[in-house]
Structures are given as structure tokens and as C-alpha cells.
Amino acid sequence: MIREAVSGDAAMLEAYLSQHSATTMFLRSNLAKHGVGWSDTAHSTRYFVFEENGDVVAVFGIARSGFLMAEASGAGRDAFRAFANCLSGQTILGMTGERHSVAGTLSALGLENASYRLFRDEPLLHLDLAMLPAPKLKLRRPGASDRSLLSEWMTHYELDTGLSETEAQAHAQIENRLSVALSSDTTLRLALDDQGRPVAMAGINASVSDVVQVGSVFVPRSLRRRGFGRQVTAALLYEARETGASQALLFAASPAAEQAYLAIGFRPVGTYRLALLTEPYLVGGPS
């Protein structure tokens, strides 16, 4: 049976999700930062628990923004169908997560053959931060004077990774993230060369306990093939280690990126699926 989680389930949810920490960072991070249920923030999440014989078999989530997440790697069709029924009337933008969990959920929603602006599997990588060497690049937080630079870099990042298909779409996607990147509690960092000029960026897009997940790694085209992507990632993780992190996760958007992360010491631990719909989908709406 499936039920929607309530605030008193937070500890149970974390206990289950932490057993699958490599593929549940968004679920766990949203839980830690926003609790159970929707609030006025885009990443607040409604959680649904599927149980069999008193045991938790799967945990599903829908963020207020419309993105689905799940840890249902051992679940069968009944779990996916039950979650799909819970989503009637909700608008879906896409889903990320472990491959079986995403495939089962999208199939139950009738979206296995839908139109996607991005649908791909990316290698999921893990790094123990204990042996990370001191960084070669200095980092700093972005400030108001970096707005134009960040807007350009974030736009190119969207296009390079396939998250957006056009510049207009990319600008719309980054509007909120740009504000977050310039806020006082931003996790985004700019890497600087010997003259103090920004040459790359990277950020933490999810964190729970002593685990961080890296995202938004970007090097301008004119500065690529100089090791800046690898170096900014290592420097960011060294900073994270200094504040208590012991493990890092990320998923690589390209073979070149994967090779750069492997050179730091990351190792493959699975596959992560991204499925972003071309158009929003209203569950139970007219077909």
C-alpha cells in the first residue's frame, strides 16, 4: 500500500533513503532543508511511501517545482502504479534518479514514449575525500559584479549539457538559479587564475550530513583542455572537506567530463537517469 508521508515520518524517510545514498541526494537534501510536504519553495517535496508487509519498499517524491524523484530500485509495478495514482491533477516537468525507478514511474504515468527535451543516462561517480590533495586554484564566492559573467556561463552550461535547446530557453531556466548563485548562502564558487581572473565555476547542488553532490561545473570554451574543470572540482571538494564532508557524488554529462572526474579519483557506482519533458504534463488531464 502507498501513503503520503507526514512530518513525523522524516526520520524513517532518511533512514531508508540513506541506504541508497548514491542515488537519493536530491530526495535527502530536500528532506533535510525543507522537511516533509510542500512549502513556498520550489524544492520542497511531498513524499510517498510504498510498503509491503510492514517494510518500506519504495519512496517517491514530487517537488513543488513539478519534478519527480524516487528510490524504488527494488519495487514492482504495483508501487509505480500506486504512485502514479497519487499524482492525479499534478503537473509534471520531468524526473531524475536511479534508472529503474525513473523507467517504472514514467511507464506507470504513460510517459515512456512522451516527447523529451533531454532523456539520457549518465555515469554516477563517487569519491572518498580523505586523500584529496590541496587545491591548485583559489576559489571565491561570486558577487554582484559577476552577474553578467554568471549569466553567460550558466547559459552556455545549459546549452552544452543539453538541459536547454535554445538560448531563450536557457535564459528562462537560469533566472532563479542566478539569484541563488548571488545570494549570501550560495554554494557556487568561481575558480581564479594567477591574475585573479575567473576561469571556471562549480557548485554543490545537494548536501546531506557528510555527503555532497557536485553540479554546475563549467569552463568557458576558450579555456578548455587546460585542466580547469578538474581543478575547480577538486578545489570545491577540498573546501567541502574542510567543513565536514567526507564523500562526494556527481553524474557526468559527457565522456570528457567523466574522464576529468576519474582523474581526480572518482569511481563509477551506478547510472543516473535524467528525463526532462518537452512540455509540462498534467496527470489525468486530456490526452
Residue pairs with C-beta under 8 A, 6 or more apart in sequence:
1 50
1 51
1 82
2 48
2 49
2 50
2 51
2 79
2 82
2 83
2 85
2 86
3 48
3 49
3 51
4 46
4 47
4 48
4 49
4 86
5 13
5 36
5 46
5 47
5 48
5 49
5 59
6 36
6 37
7 35
7 36
7 37
9 36
9 47
9 49
10 31
10 35
10 36
12 49
12 56
13 31
13 36
13 47
13 49
13 59
14 28
14 31
14 32
16 56
16 59
16 71
17 24
17 27
17 28
17 31
17 59
17 71
18 24
18 28
18 208
18 209
20 71
20 73
20 98
21 28
21 208
21 211
21 249
22 124
22 126
22 249
22 269
22 270
23 71
23 73
23 97
23 98
23 101
23 124
23 270
23 272
24 59
24 69
24 71
24 97
25 206
25 207
25 208
25 211
25 213
25 249
26 69
26 96
26 97
26 206
26 213
27 45
27 47
27 59
27 61
27 69
27 70
27 71
28 206
28 208
29 43
29 206
29 207
29 208
29 213
30 43
30 44
30 45
30 61
30 63
30 69
31 45
31 47
32 208
33 43
34 41
34 43
34 44
34 45
35 44
36 45
36 46
36 47
37 44
37 45
37 46
37 47
38 44
38 45
38 46
38 64
39 64
41 64
42 63
42 64
42 65
42 176
43 63
43 64
43 65
44 63
44 64
45 61
45 62
45 63
45 64
45 69
46 61
46 62
47 59
47 60
47 61
48 59
48 60
48 61
48 82
48 83
48 86
49 56
49 58
49 59
50 56
50 57
50 58
50 59
50 60
50 72
50 75
50 78
50 79
50 82
50 83
51 57
57 72
57 74
57 75
57 79
58 70
58 71
58 72
58 74
58 75
58 79
58 83
58 101
59 70
59 71
59 72
60 68
60 69
60 70
60 72
60 83
60 86
60 105
61 68
61 69
61 70
62 68
62 69
62 87
62 90
62 92
63 69
65 93
66 90
66 91
66 92
66 93
66 94
66 280
67 92
67 93
67 94
67 95
67 96
68 92
68 94
68 95
68 96
68 97
68 105
69 95
69 96
69 97
70 83
70 95
70 97
70 98
70 101
70 102
70 104
70 105
71 97
71 98
71 101
72 79
72 80
72 83
72 98
72 100
72 101
72 104
72 105
73 98
73 100
73 101
75 101
75 104
77 104
77 108
79 104
80 104
80 105
80 107
80 108
81 108
83 105
83 108
84 105
84 108
84 109
84 283
87 109
87 283
87 284
88 283
88 284
89 282
89 283
89 284
90 282
90 283
91 280
91 281
91 282
91 283
92 109
92 111
92 277
92 280
92 281
92 282
92 283
93 276
93 277
93 280
93 281
94 116
94 118
94 274
94 275
94 276
94 277
95 102
95 105
95 106
95 273
95 275
96 102
96 272
96 273
96 274
96 275
97 272
97 273
98 270
98 271
98 272
98 273
99 121
99 271
99 272
99 273
102 273
102 275
103 112
103 273
106 112
106 114
106 275
109 281
109 283
111 277
111 281
114 277
114 278
114 281
115 277
115 278
115 279
116 275
116 276
116 277
116 278
117 162
117 164
117 165
117 276
117 277
117 278
118 162
118 163
118 274
118 275
118 276
119 273
119 274
119 275
119 276
120 162
120 273
120 274
121 271
121 272
121 273
121 274
122 251
122 252
122 253
122 271
122 272
122 273
122 274
123 251
123 252
123 258
123 268
123 270
123 271
123 272
124 249
124 250
124 251
124 268
124 269
124 270
124 271
124 272
125 249
125 250
125 251
125 252
125 258
125 261
125 262
125 266
125 267
125 268
125 269
126 247
126 248
126 249
126 266
126 267
126 268
126 269
127 237
127 247
127 248
127 249
127 261
127 264
127 265
127 266
127 267
128 246
128 247
128 265
129 237
129 238
129 240
129 241
129 245
129 246
129 247
129 248
130 246
131 265
132 234
132 237
132 238
132 241
132 264
132 265
133 234
133 238
134 238
135 231
135 234
135 235
135 238
135 239
136 231
136 234
136 235
137 191
137 192
137 193
137 199
137 200
137 228
137 231
137 232
137 235
138 191
138 192
138 235
139 189
139 190
139 191
139 192
139 232
139 235
139 236
139 239
140 189
140 190
140 192
141 186
141 188
141 189
141 190
142 150
142 181
142 182
142 186
142 188
142 189
142 190
142 201
143 182
144 182
146 182
146 190
146 198
147 178
147 182
149 198
150 178
150 181
150 182
150 188
150 201
151 171
151 174
151 178
153 201
153 218
153 220
154 170
154 174
154 177
154 178
154 181
154 216
154 218
155 164
155 167
155 170
155 171
155 174
156 218
156 220
156 221
157 163
157 216
157 218
158 164
158 169
158 170
158 173
158 174
159 165
159 167
159 170
160 218
160 253
161 253
161 254
162 253
163 170
163 173
163 276
164 170
164 173
180 186
181 188
181 203
186 203
187 203
187 204
187 205
187 207
188 201
188 202
188 203
188 216
189 201
189 202
189 203
189 232
189 235
189 236
189 239
190 198
190 200
190 201
191 198
191 199
191 200
191 201
191 202
191 228
191 231
191 232
191 235
192 198
192 199
193 199
199 219
199 220
199 223
199 228
199 232
200 217
200 218
200 219
200 220
200 223
200 228
200 229
200 231
200 232
201 216
201 217
201 218
201 232
202 214
202 215
202 216
202 217
202 218
202 232
202 233
202 235
202 236
203 214
203 215
203 216
203 236
204 212
204 213
204 214
204 215
204 236
204 240
205 213
205 214
205 215
205 216
206 212
206 213
206 215
207 213
207 240
207 245
210 244
210 245
210 246
210 247
211 245
211 246
211 247
211 248
211 249
212 237
212 240
212 245
212 247
212 248
212 249
213 248
213 249
213 250
214 233
214 236
214 237
214 248
214 249
214 250
215 250
217 229
217 232
217 233
217 250
217 257
218 229
219 226
219 228
219 229
219 232
227 260
229 257
229 260
230 260
230 261
230 263
230 264
233 250
233 260
233 261
233 264
234 264
237 245
237 248
237 264
240 248
248 266
249 269
250 261
250 266
251 272
252 258
252 261
